[in-house]
Amino acid sequence: MTATASPPLTQTPPPMRAAGPAYFEQPLPAAIILGSFFAVTLPMAAITLFASDTGLLTWLYVWLFGITHFVITLTIYLNRANLTYFASSWKTRPSSS
């Protein structure tokens, strides 16, 4: 009887490839975000401040920037990896003041 090698209990993970910079560490996303401030936020804020009838524009401004900010904040905070990071130590826990 010959002894045969038994298969490994776990699979060997594939080799790690060199990771590039994270998405927001690249120059294009930052340029788009900063450019949108000048192209969207400032003109809309100026129209809202200086227009005589700003009812619709004010609601559009609040919806565009307030609601999207709220949704993006919750999306980032409720991401599983971020929750794990926040709960990892007392230093990274959000303060409840």
Protein Blocks (a to p, Z undefined) as FASTA:
>chain_A
ZZdddddfbdcddddddddddfklpmklmmmmmmmmmmmmmmmmmmmmmpmblmlmmmmm
mmmmmmmmmmmmmmmmmpmklmmmmmmpmklpccdZZ
